[in-house]
Amino acid sequence: MQTPAPVEYAKATSVADAIALLEKYGEDARIIAGGHSLIPMMRLRIARPEALIDINDVAELKGISIEGNEIVIGAMVRHAEVLSSPVLFEHYSIFREAEKLIADPVVRNRGTIGGSMCQADPSEDLSAVGSALGGSVVVQNSSGSRTIALRDFHEGPYETKVGDGEILTQVRFPIRPGNGSAYEKVERRVGDWPVASAGTFVVVKDGVVSDCGIGLTAVGASHFCAPAAEQYLIGKPASEENFAAAAQIAADSCSPNSDQRGPADYKKHLCHELTLRALRRSAQASQGA
């Protein structure tokens, strides 16, 4: 059995305390929340932090609320809470659709939304959801906080804009009245990472798409989104023909790799088909179908 290298451990009691501990231990310190990504990497010695800062008891990082025209999710909110939240389901059914396909109850009961965003796995489901919805994250350090659009947050596989001595505290999403949203995923087995996934929201007014977002994961989409496809669709009739054209633009924008989950051309095909299905269902929901 693989075991992690020796590591210092400290339990934070507040966001300020967590930041102070990060500064104390330096650039080789890591935040631990659910631990379902970090601990396996430590056991394989892929990750070798000098110190772990446990934030499980930090109350400031918990809870789902509405502030003005935004939904605010604390970084320590578990996947199971996202799945069952009536607030999130009321505004965006995509959260429930995506979460019920993520891993299994054991992982969902411990894993957190903040951890998923910061892990920046190129096959992460919630990264596609966040990019589709045009969300943002709040990152805090000893000097204050800053807000970063999720479409700018991920700099590459396993890389984000969170710097040394910083902690992600919130994930925020704008409320869009009249929207419909959906998530489509193909996986090799239940609870697995996706072969390809697409998440969308659509607002239809008088038969015309007035707003939309498309998020993609596991297919090499830059920043988990397809802005050219969105721009094509906005202002056009909510028709099957236009959805299919937008889905093709989304697929053409991707650069998937061939791997054990499938060849690149198959993933591009899935990107088109899943985006089309998600757009179709989102538009139907927006129109009350």
C-alpha positions in Angstrom: 0.0 0.0 0.0 1.3 3.4 -0.9 1.6 5.9 2.0 2.1 9.7 1.9 5.4 11.3 2.8 5.6 12.8 6.3 3.7 16.0 6.5 2.9 18.7 9.0 -0.8 19.1 9.9 -2.7 22.1 11.3 -6.5 22.7 11.7 -7.7 26.2 10.9 -10.6 27.7 12.8 -11.3 30.7 10.5 -10.4 32.0 7.1 -8.0 34.4 8.6 -6.4 31.5 10.6 -6.1 29.4 7.4 -4.4 32.3 5.6 -2.0 32.8 8.5 -1.1 29.1 8.5 -0.5 29.2 4.8 1.9 32.1 5.2 3.6 30.3 8.1 4.3 27.1 6.2 5.0 28.7 2.9 4.5 27.7 -0.7 4.6 24.0 -0.1 1.6 24.1 2.2 -1.8 22.8 0.8 -5.4 23.3 1.9 -7.3 20.0 2.6 -11.1 19.9 2.5 -12.6 16.6 1.3 -9.3 15.2 0.3 -10.6 12.8 -2.4 -8.1 14.2 -4.9 -5.2 15.4 -2.8 -4.8 12.3 -0.6 -4.6 9.8 -3.5 -2.0 12.1 -5.1 0.0 12.2 -1.8 -0.2 8.4 -1.5 1.4 8.0 -4.9 3.9 10.8 -4.1 2.7 12.8 -7.0 1.9 15.6 -4.5 4.3 16.1 -1.6 3.2 19.1 0.4 5.2 20.0 3.5 2.0 20.9 5.5 -1.7 20.3 5.3 -4.1 23.0 6.5 -7.4 21.5 7.4 -10.4 23.8 6.8 -13.2 21.4 7.6 -14.2 23.4 10.8 -14.2 26.8 9.1 -17.9 27.9 9.4 -17.4 31.0 7.1 -16.8 28.6 4.2 -20.2 26.8 4.5 -23.7 27.5 3.3 -25.7 28.3 0.2 -27.4 31.7 0.1 -28.7 34.4 -2.2 -27.1 37.9 -2.1 -28.8 40.4 -4.4 -28.9 38.8 -7.9 -26.3 36.1 -7.2 -26.2 32.6 -5.6 -23.3 32.3 -3.2 -21.9 28.9 -2.4 -19.3 28.5 0.3 -16.1 26.7 -0.7 -16.7 24.0 1.9 -20.2 23.1 0.7 -20.2 19.4 -0.1 -21.3 17.8 -3.3 -24.2 16.2 -1.5 -25.4 19.6 -0.3 -25.3 21.0 -3.9 -27.2 17.9 -5.1 -30.0 18.4 -2.5 -30.2 22.2 -2.4 -33.7 23.6 -3.2 -32.1 27.1 -3.8 -29.8 25.8 -6.5 -32.5 23.6 -8.1 -35.0 26.5 -8.2 -32.6 28.6 -10.3 -30.5 26.0 -12.1 -31.5 22.4 -12.5 -28.1 21.7 -14.1 -26.5 21.5 -10.6 -28.7 18.5 -9.6 -28.3 16.8 -13.0 -24.5 17.1 -12.9 -24.0 16.3 -9.2 -26.0 13.0 -9.4 -23.5 11.8 -12.0 -20.4 12.7 -10.0 -18.7 9.7 -8.4 -20.7 8.0 -5.7 -22.3 9.0 -2.3 -19.1 8.4 -0.4 -17.3 11.0 -2.5 -20.2 13.4 -2.7 -20.6 13.3 1.1 -17.0 14.5 1.6 -15.9 16.3 -1.6 -16.4 20.1 -1.8 -17.2 22.5 -4.6 -14.2 24.6 -3.7 -11.9 21.6 -3.9 -13.3 20.6 -7.3 -12.7 24.1 -8.7 -9.2 24.3 -7.2 -8.2 20.8 -8.4 -8.7 22.0 -12.0 -9.0 18.5 -13.3 -9.5 18.7 -17.1 -12.4 16.2 -16.8 -14.1 18.0 -13.8 -17.9 18.1 -14.2 -18.4 21.2 -12.0 -15.9 23.2 -14.0 -18.1 22.8 -17.1 -21.1 23.8 -15.0 -19.4 26.9 -13.7 -18.2 28.0 -17.1 -21.6 27.4 -18.7 -23.3 29.6 -16.0 -20.6 32.3 -16.1 -19.8 32.0 -12.5 -17.0 33.5 -10.5 -14.9 32.7 -7.4 -13.7 34.8 -4.5 -10.1 34.3 -3.5 -8.8 35.8 -0.2 -5.3 36.5 1.2 -4.0 38.6 4.1 -4.4 41.8 2.0 -8.0 41.3 1.1 -10.1 39.5 -1.5 -10.5 39.4 -5.3 -13.2 38.0 -7.6 -12.1 36.0 -10.6 -14.4 34.8 -13.4 -14.5 31.0 -13.6 -13.7 31.3 -17.3 -10.4 32.9 -16.3 -9.8 30.9 -13.2 -8.3 27.7 -14.7 -4.9 28.3 -16.3 -4.4 24.7 -17.4 -4.6 21.1 -16.1 -4.4 21.3 -12.3 -3.4 25.0 -12.4 -5.5 27.9 -11.2 -5.1 31.6 -10.4 -5.0 30.8 -6.6 -1.6 32.0 -5.4 0.6 31.2 -2.4 -1.0 32.3 0.8 -4.5 32.4 -0.8 -7.7 30.5 -0.3 -10.8 30.2 -2.3 -13.8 31.2 -0.1 -16.9 31.4 -2.4 -18.3 30.4 -5.7 -20.9 32.8 -7.1 -23.4 32.5 -9.9 -25.7 35.2 -11.4 -29.4 34.5 -11.2 -31.1 34.5 -14.7 -34.9 34.6 -14.5 -36.6 32.4 -17.1 -33.6 30.2 -17.9 -33.6 26.5 -18.5 -30.5 24.4 -18.0 -29.3 20.8 -18.5 -26.3 18.5 -18.2 -25.4 15.6 -20.5 -22.6 13.1 -19.8 -21.2 9.9 -21.3 -19.1 7.8 -18.9 -17.7 4.3 -19.2 -19.3 3.2 -16.0 -21.5 4.8 -13.3 -19.6 7.4 -11.3 -16.6 7.5 -13.6 -14.9 10.6 -15.0 -16.7 11.6 -18.3 -15.6 10.5 -21.7 -17.3 13.8 -22.6 -19.8 16.2 -21.0 -21.8 19.3 -21.9 -23.7 21.6 -19.7 -25.9 24.5 -20.9 -28.3 27.2 -19.9 -30.7 29.0 -22.4 -33.0 31.9 -22.0 -35.7 32.0 -24.7 -37.9 35.1 -25.1 -40.6 35.3 -27.8 -39.0 32.3 -29.5 -35.5 33.8 -29.7 -32.4 32.9 -27.7 -31.6 36.0 -25.6 -28.9 34.5 -23.5 -27.0 31.1 -23.3 -24.0 29.5 -21.9 -22.2 26.3 -23.0 -19.7 24.4 -20.7 -17.7 21.4 -21.8 -15.3 19.0 -20.0 -13.0 16.1 -20.9 -12.8 17.3 -24.6 -10.0 19.9 -24.5 -12.2 23.0 -24.5 -10.3 26.1 -23.6 -11.5 27.3 -20.1 -14.3 24.6 -20.3 -16.5 26.7 -22.5 -17.5 27.4 -26.2 -17.9 31.2 -26.5 -18.1 31.1 -30.3 -21.0 28.7 -30.2 -22.8 30.9 -27.6 -22.3 34.0 -29.8 -23.7 32.2 -32.8 -26.8 31.2 -31.0 -27.7 34.5 -29.2 -30.3 36.4 -31.1 -31.4 33.5 -33.3 -34.6 31.5 -33.2 -34.6 28.6 -30.7 -34.7 26.0 -33.5 -33.3 22.6 -33.9 -31.3 23.8 -36.9 -29.6 26.6 -34.9 -29.0 24.3 -31.9 -27.3 21.8 -34.2 -25.1 24.5 -35.8 -24.1 25.8 -32.4 -23.3 22.3 -31.2 -21.1 21.8 -34.3 -19.2 25.0 -33.6 -18.7 23.8 -30.0 -17.3 20.5 -31.2 -15.0 22.2 -33.7 -13.6 24.4 -31.0 -12.5 21.3 -28.9 -9.1 19.5 -29.0 -9.7 16.2 -27.3 -6.9 13.6 -26.8 -7.2 10.0 -27.6 -6.8 7.9 -24.5 -8.2 4.9 -22.7 -11.7 6.5 -22.7 -11.9 6.8 -26.4 -10.4 8.2 -29.6 -10.4 12.0 -30.3 -12.9 11.8 -33.2 -15.4 9.9 -31.0 -15.1 12.6 -28.3 -15.7 15.3 -30.9 -18.8 13.4 -32.0 -20.0 13.2 -28.3 -19.3 16.9 -27.8 -21.6 17.7 -30.7 -24.3 15.3 -29.7 -24.3 16.1 -25.9 -24.2 19.9 -26.6 -27.2 19.5 -28.9 -29.2 17.5 -26.4 -28.4 19.9 -23.5 -29.3 23.0 -25.6 -32.6 21.3 -26.7 -33.6 20.5 -23.2 -32.5 23.9 -21.8 -34.6 25.7 -24.4 -37.6 23.5 -23.7 -37.3 24.2 -19.9 -37.0 27.9 -20.5 -40.2 27.8 -22.5 -42.0 25.8 -19.9 -42.3 22.6 -21.9 
